[in-house]
């Protein structure tokens, strides 16, 4: 009987990559991956511990798994706070933190040994993926060197540790060789890539390359049809990425979490506090690359945020004209420095500001979508239904942004690129029709 492991992955895309790595090891060792609790001999949960809501979800999931199976192991970000988990659930078989795959597998071998002669050792060359076959996340570094007062990621994940550029490119080539058409580059701080190694030289295909985000993006653009950058911190190095986007070597898409716009709040957050310069940068980038799409996230109700500072943020959004915006009401995170700041904002006001900001940005986003009516956009097909298909343009990251919906029955498959003529816009999505099938 082949031992069966249930696997639950929680949290952000960076955790998804960790889960894919662990699932690949499980498959390589001959374990069967159980589709549900009922068929699992043991359950592994890759947890998230970034904000208190994520902690609560992780703890609830652990409890649910223990109700269904008496053999449960925990790993991931929340695993770095093992004592707290053990207090809540003393019957767990093992608790490991981020990047402790070997310790997790050793514990698994003790409690559920792999088959002696496994029949499942063959795994896909690209490893086990949790994303569709035509897209994949590729993590380029671990940890973070920033000390943002609202965040505990450095204490959970440690300092920045960049992967060698040759290793990243080998993984990218392997993914593309096995059908991936969109590479989504992720890290806690993507634009810091290589800073910890002082941008040392590495080799790929006999080619000497500096370990930095610009060099990486340029070569990735030569490997994959689409390369999308996530979690770009607003360093000066971003200026070097915009020409690559203008040349269509990488997608003209910036996922840049700015968090706020008022200098006083940014200083309290320990973030760059130059919103006016950011507006100048946005204008400059758009001049160089008119198709540039920009997504950002913001926090409202941060300790000490006044009504005037919140209004300043709304004015910034009006000026910035960002394509997509996510927003969170500030939530204290256990261990974060911001917890000790004075003038905590009442929850009612946080929620009011959250609703007001999202309503304010919705008008901007709707107008920008309307501006696309009549345009022809290169889109990638994500999924196909009998009466319509769903695609994404360069401005749409999967599961984050909108989609391009193409009504009708078309001879396309996921991963295909077609040219779509936009005919209508909705709240978050665009409606289109094929303008050209054989684009790429």
N, C-alpha and C positions, 0 to 999 in steps of 0.2 A: 504494500500500500504506500503510495507516494505521500509524504507529509504535506499538509496544506496550510498555507499562511494567508491570513486576511491582512490587507494593508489599507490604512486610511491616511490620506494626505491632506493636511490642513495648511492654511496660510497662503503666502504670496508665491509668485512664479519662481522666486529663488528657492523656496522650499519644494516646489514641484520638481526642480532639477535634482535636488537631494533625493527625493522620493524615486525618481527615475533611476538614479544611480543605485539605490538600495534594491529596487525591484530587479534590476539587471543582475545584481549579485545573487539574489534569491533564485532567479531562473537558472543562472549558470551553475548553481549548486544543486539543482534538481528539484527544488521545491515547486509545488503547484501553487498558483496564486488563486485563492478562493474568491468567488464573486460575492459572497455574503457571509454573515456571521454563522449561519447554520452549518456550512461546509468547511469552516476553518478550525484546524487543530490549535492554532495560536494566532493572535492578532497583534500586529505592530501598528502604532499610531505615531505618525510624524507630526509633532505639535507646533503651534505658533504661540509666541509669548510677547508679541510686540506691544499690544495695548490690552487693557483690562478686559474688554469685550472678547478679544481673541483668547485670552487666558481662560475666561469663563467657558467659551466654546470648547476649548481643548479639554478642560476638566469634565465638562458634561459628556463629551465624546468618550473619554476614558471610562466614566461611570457606566455609560451605555454598553461599551464593549465588555466590561467586566460582568454586567448582568447577563450577557449572552455567552460568554466564554471565560473559563477560569484561568486561562493562560494569556496574559496581556503584557506587552512590553511597550515602553514609551521612549521616543527619541525626539530630536529637533530642538528648537529654540527654548521651549518651556522646560525641556530636559535639563537645561543648565541650572534650573532652580529645583534640583531634585528633592531637597528636603521638604519643600512645600508640597510637591506632588506626593511624596511618601507619606506625609502627614494625612493627606486626604484619602490616599489609597494604599494602605500598607501591604496589600496582597499582590502588587505588581511584581512580575518576575524580574524585570530589569528596567533601569532608567539611565539613558545616555543623552549627552548633549550634542550640539552640532559638530559635524566632522568627526564623530566617534563611531564610524561604521564598523571598524574592526572589533571594538568592544561590544557593539550590538550583535554582530554575527557570532562572536564567541559565546555570548549568553544564549543566543538562539540554538547553537550547536549543543549546548548543555541540556536545554529543555526540550528541544525537538530536533534530534540529529537528522542530517540530510540522508537521502537514500544512499546505500552503499554503492550501488551501481545505477546512478540516476539515468533515466531515459530522457530527461529534459535539459541536458547540459547545453544543447544548442540554443543560443539566443540570437536575435537579429543582430547583424553587424553594427547597427547604429545603437544597440541596446534597447531596453524597454522604454517606450515613450508614453506619456500621459496626454500628449497633445495629438491633434490630427496628423496623419502621415506626411502632409505637405508643409508643416511648419514645426519649428522646434526652438526651445529656449537653449541658449548656450551661456553658461555662467563663466565670467572671465576672472573673477576674483572673489575672495571671501573677506568678511570683516569690514570695518570702517574706522577711519582716524578722526572723524568729526565728533565733537562733544555737544551736539544739539541738546538743549536743556530738557526737551520733551521726550527724548528717545533713550532707550537702553540697549540698542543693538550692539554697540561696542562691548558692553559687559556680557552680552549673550554670545556674540560671534567673534569677539576679539578684534585686534587691529587689522588694517588692510594687508592682505596677502594676495598678490597678483599671480596668476598662472603664467608660465612661460608662453610667449606668443606663438612659438612653434607648436606647442601642445594644443593650444586653442585652435590653431589653424588646421591641425591634423584632425581634430574632432569635427570641425566645420566641414572639411572635405569629405569625411566619412558620412556625415549626415546628408550632404548634397548628393553624394554617390548613391545613396539609398532612398532618394526620392524627395528629400526636403527641398522646398523652393523658397521658403522664408526663414531666415535666421533672426531670432529676436535676442539681442545681446543684453544681458542683465548682470547686475552686481549691486551691492549696497550703494556704491558710488561709482558708476561706470566711467565717468570722465577722469577719475583718479587712477585709472588703470596704469600700472607701471611705476607710479611715483615711489612706492616702497622699494623698488629695485633700481631706482635712479635711471629708469628707462634703459636698462642694460641691453646689449645686443643678444639676439638669439637667431637661430637659423631655421628656415622652412624651405624645403626643396632646394637647398644650397644657396638660398637667398638671405643675406644678412638683413635683419629687421630690428628696429628699436622697439622696445616693449613700451608702447604708449597707445592711447586710444586712436590717434589719427592714423598711425601706421597699421594698426589692426583693422580699423574700418576700411581703409583703402584696399587691403588684400582680401578681406571678406567680400567686398564688393566685386572683386574679380572672380570669386568662387561661387557665390549664390546670386540668383536673380533678384531677390529682395533681402535687404539687410535693414533691420529696424533697431534703433538704439533706445533703450529704456533707462530711466533713473540717471539722467545727465545733470550733474551738479553744475551750477553756472560758473565754471572756471573760464579763464581766458582761452583755454584750449578749444572751447566750443567754436571760436572764430575760425579755427582750422578745419572744422568739420563741415561748415556751411558750403565751401566750394565743392566738396565731394557730393553734397546733396544737389547743388546746382548742376553738376555734371551728370546727375542721376546714377552715380556709382553706388550710393546708399540712398535709402528712402528719405525724402525731405520731411522728416518727422522728428520732432523734439519732445521727449517726455521729460519735463524739467520741473520737479517739485519746488516751487518758490516759497510756499508756506504762508507768506504774508507780504505786505508792501510798505507798511509804516516802519520807519527806521527804529523807533523805540521798541516796537514789538520784535522786530528782527534781531535787535541786539539782545533782548531778553531771551530770545530763542537760541542765541549764539549762531545766527545765520548771517550771510552777507547782507549788509544794511544799506544798499544803494539802489532803491527802486527807480529813481530817475535815470540812472545809468542803464538800468535794465530796459527801460522804455527806449532809450537810444539804441541799445543793442538789438532789440526786436526790430526796430525800423531799419537798421543796417542789414540785419540778416535777411529780412523780407525783400530789401532792395536787391541783394545778391541772388536770392532764391525766391521768386514770387510764389512758387507753389508750396512753400514751407507751411506745414501744419504744426501747431504747437499745443501741447496738452500740459496742464499743470494741476497741482493740488494745493489747497490752502487750509489753514486751521483758523477757526473763529472762536472767540471766547477764551483766548489765551489769558493767563493771569495778568491783570493790569490793563487789558484792552479796554479803552474808553470808547464811547460812542463816536467821538471825533476820529479816532484811529480806525475804527471799523468803516466809517464813511470814506476815509482815505483809501482803504482797500477797495471799496466799490468804485471809487474814481479811477484807481489804477486799472481795474478790469475794463472800465469803459475805454480808457486810453490804450490798453494793451491789445484788446480785440483778440483774445485767445480763442482757438478753435474749440477746445474741450477743457472743461474744468471739473475737478472733483473737490469736495469740501468735507471737512470733518469738524464737528464741535469738539473743542479741546476736552480730552479725557485724561485724568491723572494716570500715569503708568508707575507701578510699583518700582521704586529705585531711581526714578527720574529726578533730576535737579529741579525741574520746574515745580515740583510738588511743594517746595519750600517758599516759592515766591508769594509776595503779599497780593492783596486785592484780587482774590479768586472771583471769577465771574459767576453769578447765579446760573443754575442749569436752565431756567426758563429763558433768560436772555441769550444764552448760548444757542438754544434751539431756534429762537426768533431770528437771530442773526444768520444762522445756517440756512433757514428757509428763505430769508431775504436775499442772501448772496446767490443761492441757486436760482431764484426767480430772476434776479438781475442778469446773471450769466446766461440763463436760458434764452433771453431775448437776443443776446449777442450771438449765441451758437445757432439759433434758428435763422438769423439773418445771414450768417456765413454759409449755412447749408442752402438757403434760397439762391445765393449768388452762384451756386454750382449748376443750377438749372440751365440746360443748353450746352454745358461743357461735355467733352468726351474724356473719360477717365479710364486709365488702365486699371483693371480690377482683377483680383484673384478669386476664383470660385472656392468657397468654403464648404458648402453643402448643397445638395440637390434634392428637391422634392418634386412630386409629380406635376405640380402646377406652377412652380417657381423655383428659382435658385437664389442663394444668398452669397454675396461676394463682399470683398473689402477693397477699398482704394488705399493709396499710400497714407491717407489721413486716418486710417482706422486700424487700431491694434485689436487683436482678438479678445473678446470678453471684457473689453474696457470701453471702446468707442462704439460708434454706430456701424451699420452695414449698408451695402447697396443691394436692394432687393430687385430682382429681375423677374417679373411675372411671365408665365408661359412655360412651354416645354422646349428645352434646348439640348442639343447634343454636346454636353459638357460634363466634366468630372472634376471633383475637388482637386485643386492644385493647378487647374488650367488658368491661363491668363486670357482675357478678352478685353476689347475696347467697349465700354458702355457709354451710351449717350444718356445723360441725366434728364429726366422728364418731369420730376416732381420731388419735393422735399417734405419730410415729416418732422416730428419733434426731435428725433435723434438720427433717423435714417434717411437715405436717398432712394428714390425709385428710378430705375433706368431700363434701357433696352439695348440689346447687342448692336453695336455699330460695326464691329469687325470681329470675326471669330479667330482668324489665324494671325495672332499678334506675336506670340512668342512660344 
